[in-house]
Amino acid sequence: MLVNFEEPFHLRSGMTSPLYLDCRRLPSLPTAFKQVCAMLHELIERNTPAIMSPLCIMGVESSGIPFATAVAMSNHWPLCYVRKQAKDHGTRRLVEGIPTNQCALVDDVLTTGFTVAPALAMLKDVGINVFAVAVVVDRRIRPTNEWQLKSLTTLAAIIEHAPSHQAELWKWVEQEQKAPQPCRK
């Protein structure tokens, strides 16, 4: 977790934030990465209806792919991933791998749904049912119940564990809750 109030971070969603959660570094820390992926597995398994088999783990390009890979491989589940857009060469597929018709979508951090919403729409268009979206961190300012979202932690929990910046971060959250919703690009 990085905190910088003087030079806020620019997020893919178009928002700026004094708080940056860099889950892309986790795969470089094998013990921590293994623990996080084991927790994602448990989260997915707890939320998988018993009648769904075989289950497919679908990673969101690109940050979700390492997490999806580790979860799928350690549990012998099929792995696929959904691209943000088709490549202009090769097969030009949006969904890579051999998906089943039931999957859990995996990503690292969800801020606005800017990457998850298009992935869900693409998967629906090709007949794949996503029964749950599993993320490491749900950092939404205005959480909703859409997408059957499951997360290992939330923005509020992270702020609670940041005592040196807690008051400033809560003030920022309060301001963001009053601000208009950002437009999706």
CYANA upper distance limits for C-alpha pairs under 8 A (distance plus 0.5 A):
  1 MET  CA     19 LEU  CA      7.46
  1 MET  CA     20 TYR  CA      6.23
  1 MET  CA     21 LEU  CA      5.27
  1 MET  CA     22 ASP  CA      6.88
  2 LEU  CA     18 PRO  CA      8.46
  2 LEU  CA     19 LEU  CA      6.25
  2 LEU  CA     20 TYR  CA      5.55
  2 LEU  CA     21 LEU  CA      7.04
  2 LEU  CA     22 ASP  CA      8.34
  3 VAL  CA     18 PRO  CA      5.89
  3 VAL  CA     19 LEU  CA      5.17
  3 VAL  CA     20 TYR  CA      6.94
  3 VAL  CA    165 HIS  CA      8.37
  4 ASN  CA      8 PRO  CA      6.15
  4 ASN  CA      9 PHE  CA      8.09
  4 ASN  CA     18 PRO  CA      5.40
  4 ASN  CA     19 LEU  CA      7.15
  5 PHE  CA     18 PRO  CA      5.40
  6 GLU  CA     18 PRO  CA      8.38
  7 GLU  CA     18 PRO  CA      7.79
  8 PRO  CA     16 THR  CA      6.32
  8 PRO  CA     17 SER  CA      5.58
  8 PRO  CA     18 PRO  CA      4.90
  8 PRO  CA     19 LEU  CA      7.89
  9 PHE  CA     16 THR  CA      5.85
  9 PHE  CA     17 SER  CA      5.67
  9 PHE  CA     18 PRO  CA      6.48
  9 PHE  CA     19 LEU  CA      7.59
  9 PHE  CA     20 TYR  CA      7.09
 10 HIS  CA     14 GLY  CA      7.16
 10 HIS  CA     15 MET  CA      6.59
 10 HIS  CA     16 THR  CA      5.04
 10 HIS  CA     17 SER  CA      7.11
 11 LEU  CA     15 MET  CA      5.90
 11 LEU  CA     16 THR  CA      6.33
 11 LEU  CA     17 SER  CA      7.77
 12 ARG  CA    114 PHE  CA      8.47
 13 SER  CA    111 THR  CA      7.95
 13 SER  CA    112 THR  CA      7.15
 13 SER  CA    114 PHE  CA      6.44
 13 SER  CA    182 PRO  CA      8.36
 13 SER  CA    184 ARG  CA      7.31
 13 SER  CA    185 LYS  CA      8.12
 14 GLY  CA    182 PRO  CA      7.84
 14 GLY  CA    184 ARG  CA      8.30
 14 GLY  CA    185 LYS  CA      8.36
 15 MET  CA    182 PRO  CA      7.44
 18 PRO  CA    169 LEU  CA      8.33
 19 LEU  CA    169 LEU  CA      8.42
 21 LEU  CA    109 VAL  CA      8.28
 22 ASP  CA     26 LEU  CA      8.48
 23 CYS  CA    108 ASP  CA      6.79
 23 CYS  CA    109 VAL  CA      7.92
 24 ARG  CA     63 SER  CA      7.05
 24 ARG  CA    108 ASP  CA      8.41
 25 ARG  CA     29 LEU  CA      7.66
 26 LEU  CA     30 PRO  CA      7.93
 26 LEU  CA     32 ALA  CA      7.25
 26 LEU  CA     33 PHE  CA      5.76
 27 PRO  CA     33 PHE  CA      5.86
 27 PRO  CA     66 PRO  CA      7.69
 28 SER  CA     33 PHE  CA      8.15
 29 LEU  CA     33 PHE  CA      6.35
 30 PRO  CA     34 LYS  CA      6.41
 31 THR  CA     35 GLN  CA      6.84
 32 ALA  CA     36 VAL  CA      6.69
 33 PHE  CA     37 CYS  CA      6.59
 34 LYS  CA     38 ALA  CA      6.58
 34 LYS  CA     70 ALA  CA      8.24
 35 GLN  CA     39 MET  CA      6.77
 36 VAL  CA     40 LEU  CA      6.74
 36 VAL  CA    136 VAL  CA      8.13
 37 CYS  CA     41 HIS  CA      6.62
 37 CYS  CA     67 PHE  CA      6.74
 37 CYS  CA     70 ALA  CA      6.87
 37 CYS  CA     71 VAL  CA      6.11
 38 ALA  CA     42 GLU  CA      6.85
 38 ALA  CA     71 VAL  CA      7.42
 39 MET  CA     43 LEU  CA      6.63
 39 MET  CA    152 LEU  CA      7.76
 40 LEU  CA     44 ILE  CA      6.63
 40 LEU  CA     71 VAL  CA      7.56
 40 LEU  CA    134 ALA  CA      7.54
 40 LEU  CA    135 VAL  CA      8.15
 40 LEU  CA    136 VAL  CA      7.78
 40 LEU  CA    152 LEU  CA      7.53
 41 HIS  CA     45 GLU  CA      6.48
 41 HIS  CA     71 VAL  CA      6.24
 41 HIS  CA     75 ASN  CA      8.48
 42 GLU  CA     46 ARG  CA      6.47
 43 LEU  CA     47 ASN  CA      6.94
 43 LEU  CA    134 ALA  CA      7.91
 43 LEU  CA    150 LYS  CA      7.65
 43 LEU  CA    151 SER  CA      8.22
 43 LEU  CA    152 LEU  CA      8.13
 44 ILE  CA     48 THR  CA      6.60
 44 ILE  CA    104 ALA  CA      7.57
 44 ILE  CA    132 ALA  CA      7.96
 44 ILE  CA    134 ALA  CA      7.30
 47 ASN  CA    132 ALA  CA      7.71
 48 THR  CA     52 MET  CA      7.37
 48 THR  CA    131 PHE  CA      7.93
 48 THR  CA    132 ALA  CA      8.36
 52 MET  CA    102 GLN  CA      7.36
 53 SER  CA    102 GLN  CA      8.25
 54 PRO  CA     77 TRP  CA      8.14
 54 PRO  CA    100 THR  CA      7.39
 54 PRO  CA    102 GLN  CA      8.07
 55 LEU  CA     77 TRP  CA      6.87
 55 LEU  CA     78 PRO  CA      7.54
 55 LEU  CA    100 THR  CA      7.28
 55 LEU  CA    102 GLN  CA      6.43
 55 LEU  CA    103 CYS  CA      6.17
 55 LEU  CA    104 ALA  CA      8.16
 56 CYS  CA     72 ALA  CA      8.31
 56 CYS  CA     77 TRP  CA      6.47
 56 CYS  CA     78 PRO  CA      5.43
 56 CYS  CA     79 LEU  CA      6.46
 56 CYS  CA     80 CYS  CA      7.69
 56 CYS  CA     99 PRO  CA      6.69
 56 CYS  CA    100 THR  CA      6.29
 56 CYS  CA    101 ASN  CA      8.43
 56 CYS  CA    102 GLN  CA      6.81
 56 CYS  CA    103 CYS  CA      5.01
 56 CYS  CA    104 ALA  CA      7.01
 57 ILE  CA     68 ALA  CA      6.59
 57 ILE  CA     69 THR  CA      8.48
 57 ILE  CA     71 VAL  CA      8.21
 57 ILE  CA     72 ALA  CA      6.50
 57 ILE  CA     77 TRP  CA      7.25
 57 ILE  CA     78 PRO  CA      6.70
 57 ILE  CA     79 LEU  CA      5.56
 57 ILE  CA     80 CYS  CA      6.77
 57 ILE  CA     81 TYR  CA      8.46
 57 ILE  CA    103 CYS  CA      6.05
 57 ILE  CA    104 ALA  CA      5.70
 57 ILE  CA    105 LEU  CA      6.75
 57 ILE  CA    106 VAL  CA      7.62
 58 MET  CA     65 ILE  CA      8.41
 58 MET  CA     68 ALA  CA      6.91
 58 MET  CA     79 LEU  CA      6.55
 58 MET  CA     80 CYS  CA      5.30
 58 MET  CA     81 TYR  CA      5.31
 58 MET  CA     82 VAL  CA      7.29
 58 MET  CA    103 CYS  CA      6.84
 58 MET  CA    104 ALA  CA      6.47
 58 MET  CA    105 LEU  CA      5.24
 58 MET  CA    106 VAL  CA      6.52
 59 GLY  CA     64 GLY  CA      5.26
 59 GLY  CA     65 ILE  CA      5.01
 59 GLY  CA     66 PRO  CA      8.28
 59 GLY  CA     67 PHE  CA      7.88
 59 GLY  CA     68 ALA  CA      5.49
 59 GLY  CA     69 THR  CA      7.99
 59 GLY  CA     79 LEU  CA      8.19
 59 GLY  CA     80 CYS  CA      6.84
 59 GLY  CA     81 TYR  CA      4.92
 59 GLY  CA     82 VAL  CA      6.84
 59 GLY  CA    105 LEU  CA      6.36
 59 GLY  CA    106 VAL  CA      5.37
 59 GLY  CA    107 ASP  CA      6.75
 60 VAL  CA     64 GLY  CA      5.12
 60 VAL  CA     65 ILE  CA      6.46
 60 VAL  CA     81 TYR  CA      6.32
 60 VAL  CA     82 VAL  CA      5.91
 60 VAL  CA     83 ARG  CA      7.28
 60 VAL  CA     84 LYS  CA      8.45
 60 VAL  CA    105 LEU  CA      7.48
 60 VAL  CA    106 VAL  CA      6.67
 60 VAL  CA    107 ASP  CA      6.05
 60 VAL  CA    115 THR  CA      8.18
 60 VAL  CA    116 VAL  CA      7.88
 60 VAL  CA    119 ALA  CA      7.63
 61 GLU  CA     65 ILE  CA      6.49
 61 GLU  CA     81 TYR  CA      7.11
 61 GLU  CA     82 VAL  CA      6.54
 61 GLU  CA     83 ARG  CA      5.75
 61 GLU  CA     84 LYS  CA      6.92
 62 SER  CA     83 ARG  CA      8.39
 63 SER  CA     67 PHE  CA      8.27
 63 SER  CA    107 ASP  CA      6.76
 63 SER  CA    108 ASP  CA      6.43
 64 GLY  CA     68 ALA  CA      6.53
 64 GLY  CA    106 VAL  CA      6.00
 64 GLY  CA    107 ASP  CA      4.26
 64 GLY  CA    108 ASP  CA      5.82
 65 ILE  CA     69 THR  CA      6.38
 65 ILE  CA     81 TYR  CA      7.22
 65 ILE  CA    106 VAL  CA      8.14
 65 ILE  CA    107 ASP  CA      7.85
 66 PRO  CA     70 ALA  CA      6.76
 67 PHE  CA     71 VAL  CA      6.71
 67 PHE  CA    106 VAL  CA      7.56
 67 PHE  CA    107 ASP  CA      7.69
 67 PHE  CA    108 ASP  CA      7.81
 68 ALA  CA     72 ALA  CA      6.44
 68 ALA  CA     79 LEU  CA      7.56
 68 ALA  CA    106 VAL  CA      6.25
 68 ALA  CA    107 ASP  CA      8.10
 69 THR  CA     73 MET  CA      6.42
 69 THR  CA     79 LEU  CA      6.90
 70 ALA  CA     74 SER  CA      6.52
 71 VAL  CA     75 ASN  CA      6.86
 71 VAL  CA     77 TRP  CA      8.48
 72 ALA  CA     76 HIS  CA      6.30
 72 ALA  CA     77 TRP  CA      5.13
 72 ALA  CA     78 PRO  CA      6.63
 72 ALA  CA     79 LEU  CA      6.21
 73 MET  CA     77 TRP  CA      6.85
 73 MET  CA     78 PRO  CA      8.28
 73 MET  CA     79 LEU  CA      8.15
 78 PRO  CA     98 ILE  CA      8.13
 78 PRO  CA     99 PRO  CA      7.72
 79 LEU  CA     97 GLY  CA      7.25
 79 LEU  CA     98 ILE  CA      8.26
 79 LEU  CA     99 PRO  CA      7.95
 80 CYS  CA     95 VAL  CA      7.51
 80 CYS  CA     96 GLU  CA      6.01
 80 CYS  CA     97 GLY  CA      5.11
 80 CYS  CA     98 ILE  CA      7.08
 80 CYS  CA     99 PRO  CA      6.63
 81 TYR  CA     95 VAL  CA      6.29
 81 TYR  CA     96 GLU  CA      5.85
 81 TYR  CA     97 GLY  CA      7.36
 82 VAL  CA     94 LEU  CA      6.19
 82 VAL  CA     95 VAL  CA      5.00
 82 VAL  CA     96 GLU  CA      6.80
 82 VAL  CA    119 ALA  CA      6.94
 82 VAL  CA    123 LEU  CA      8.32
 83 ARG  CA     94 LEU  CA      5.55
 83 ARG  CA     95 VAL  CA      6.76
 83 ARG  CA     96 GLU  CA      8.18
 83 ARG  CA    119 ALA  CA      8.07
 84 LYS  CA     94 LEU  CA      7.80
 84 LYS  CA    115 THR  CA      8.12
 84 LYS  CA    118 PRO  CA      8.14
 84 LYS  CA    119 ALA  CA      7.53
 85 GLN  CA     94 LEU  CA      6.70
 86 ALA  CA     92 ARG  CA      5.52
 86 ALA  CA     93 ARG  CA      6.09
 86 ALA  CA     94 LEU  CA      5.56
 87 LYS  CA     91 THR  CA      8.45
 87 LYS  CA     92 ARG  CA      5.54
 87 LYS  CA     93 ARG  CA      7.78
 88 ASP  CA     92 ARG  CA      6.54
 94 LEU  CA    122 MET  CA      8.20
 95 VAL  CA    123 LEU  CA      8.22
 99 PRO  CA    103 CYS  CA      8.34
 99 PRO  CA    128 ILE  CA      8.36
100 THR  CA    128 ILE  CA      7.75
101 ASN  CA    127 GLY  CA      7.19
101 ASN  CA    128 ILE  CA      5.03
101 ASN  CA    129 ASN  CA      6.29
102 GLN  CA    128 ILE  CA      6.45
102 GLN  CA    129 ASN  CA      5.39
102 GLN  CA    130 VAL  CA      6.48
102 GLN  CA    131 PHE  CA      7.40
103 CYS  CA    128 ILE  CA      7.66
103 CYS  CA    129 ASN  CA      6.77
103 CYS  CA    130 VAL  CA      5.47
103 CYS  CA    131 PHE  CA      6.81
103 CYS  CA    132 ALA  CA      8.00
104 ALA  CA    130 VAL  CA      6.06
104 ALA  CA    131 PHE  CA      6.46
104 ALA  CA    132 ALA  CA      5.52
104 ALA  CA    133 VAL  CA      6.28
104 ALA  CA    134 ALA  CA      7.45
105 LEU  CA    130 VAL  CA      7.08
105 LEU  CA    132 ALA  CA      6.88
105 LEU  CA    133 VAL  CA      5.21
105 LEU  CA    134 ALA  CA      6.59
106 VAL  CA    133 VAL  CA      6.49
106 VAL  CA    134 ALA  CA      5.43
106 VAL  CA    135 VAL  CA      6.27
107 ASP  CA    116 VAL  CA      8.43
107 ASP  CA    133 VAL  CA      8.37
107 ASP  CA    134 ALA  CA      7.08
107 ASP  CA    135 VAL  CA      5.46
107 ASP  CA    136 VAL  CA      7.56
108 ASP  CA    135 VAL  CA      5.64
108 ASP  CA    136 VAL  CA      5.52
108 ASP  CA    137 VAL  CA      6.94
109 VAL  CA    135 VAL  CA      6.41
109 VAL  CA    136 VAL  CA      6.44
109 VAL  CA    137 VAL  CA      5.26
109 VAL  CA    138 ASP  CA      6.51
109 VAL  CA    139 ARG  CA      7.35
110 LEU  CA    116 VAL  CA      8.18
110 LEU  CA    135 VAL  CA      7.28
110 LEU  CA    137 VAL  CA      6.86
110 LEU  CA    138 ASP  CA      5.55
110 LEU  CA    139 ARG  CA      6.37
110 LEU  CA    140 ARG  CA      7.12
111 THR  CA    138 ASP  CA      7.06
111 THR  CA    139 ARG  CA      5.52
111 THR  CA    140 ARG  CA      5.11
111 THR  CA    141 ILE  CA      8.08
112 THR  CA    140 ARG  CA      6.51
113 GLY  CA    117 ALA  CA      5.99
114 PHE  CA    118 PRO  CA      7.75
114 PHE  CA    184 ARG  CA      6.89
115 THR  CA    119 ALA  CA      7.01
116 VAL  CA    120 LEU  CA      6.62
117 ALA  CA    121 ALA  CA      6.79
118 PRO  CA    122 MET  CA      6.64
119 ALA  CA    123 LEU  CA      6.68
120 LEU  CA    124 LYS  CA      6.61
120 LEU  CA    130 VAL  CA      7.72
121 ALA  CA    125 ASP  CA      6.67
122 MET  CA    126 VAL  CA      7.06
123 LEU  CA    127 GLY  CA      6.87
123 LEU  CA    128 ILE  CA      5.65
123 LEU  CA    129 ASN  CA      7.66
123 LEU  CA    130 VAL  CA      8.14
124 LYS  CA    128 ILE  CA      5.82
124 LYS  CA    129 ASN  CA      6.80
124 LYS  CA    130 VAL  CA      8.33
131 PHE  CA    148 GLN  CA      7.43
132 ALA  CA    147 TRP  CA      7.17
132 ALA  CA    148 GLN  CA      5.51
132 ALA  CA    149 LEU  CA      6.53
132 ALA  CA    150 LYS  CA      7.54
133 VAL  CA    147 TRP  CA      6.82
133 VAL  CA    148 GLN  CA      6.54
133 VAL  CA    149 LEU  CA      5.27
133 VAL  CA    150 LYS  CA      6.53
134 ALA  CA    149 LEU  CA      6.55
134 ALA  CA    150 LYS  CA      5.35
134 ALA  CA    151 SER  CA      6.12
135 VAL  CA    149 LEU  CA      8.19
135 VAL  CA    150 LYS  CA      6.94
135 VAL  CA    151 SER  CA      5.32
135 VAL  CA    152 LEU  CA      7.23
136 VAL  CA    151 SER  CA      5.98
136 VAL  CA    152 LEU  CA      5.54
136 VAL  CA    153 THR  CA      6.94
137 VAL  CA    151 SER  CA      6.28
137 VAL  CA    152 LEU  CA      6.58
137 VAL  CA    153 THR  CA      5.57
137 VAL  CA    154 THR  CA      5.94
137 VAL  CA    155 LEU  CA      7.67
138 ASP  CA    151 SER  CA      6.39
138 ASP  CA    152 LEU  CA      8.35
138 ASP  CA    153 THR  CA      6.83
138 ASP  CA    154 THR  CA      5.16
138 ASP  CA    155 LEU  CA      6.73
139 ARG  CA    154 THR  CA      6.04
139 ARG  CA    155 LEU  CA      4.89
139 ARG  CA    156 ALA  CA      8.40
140 ARG  CA    154 THR  CA      8.42
140 ARG  CA    155 LEU  CA      7.41
141 ILE  CA    155 LEU  CA      8.25
141 ILE  CA    173 VAL  CA      7.15
141 ILE  CA    176 GLU  CA      7.40
141 ILE  CA    177 GLN  CA      6.75
142 ARG  CA    177 GLN  CA      7.19
145 ASN  CA    149 LEU  CA      7.46
153 THR  CA    157 ALA  CA      6.88
153 THR  CA    158 ILE  CA      7.84
154 THR  CA    158 ILE  CA      6.85
155 LEU  CA    159 ILE  CA      6.71
156 ALA  CA    160 GLU  CA      6.71
157 ALA  CA    161 HIS  CA      7.05
158 ILE  CA    162 ALA  CA      7.07
159 ILE  CA    163 PRO  CA      8.11
159 ILE  CA    165 HIS  CA      8.36
159 ILE  CA    166 GLN  CA      6.26
159 ILE  CA    169 LEU  CA      7.28
159 ILE  CA    170 TRP  CA      7.95
160 GLU  CA    166 GLN  CA      7.12
161 HIS  CA    166 GLN  CA      8.40
162 ALA  CA    166 GLN  CA      5.99
165 HIS  CA    169 LEU  CA      6.53
166 GLN  CA    170 TRP  CA      6.64
167 ALA  CA    171 LYS  CA      6.74
168 GLU  CA    172 TRP  CA      6.76
169 LEU  CA    173 VAL  CA      6.72
170 TRP  CA    174 GLU  CA      6.67
171 LYS  CA    175 GLN  CA      6.81
172 TRP  CA    176 GLU  CA      6.64
173 VAL  CA    177 GLN  CA      6.61
174 GLU  CA    178 LYS  CA      7.15
175 GLN  CA    179 ALA  CA      6.89
176 GLU  CA    180 PRO  CA      8.48
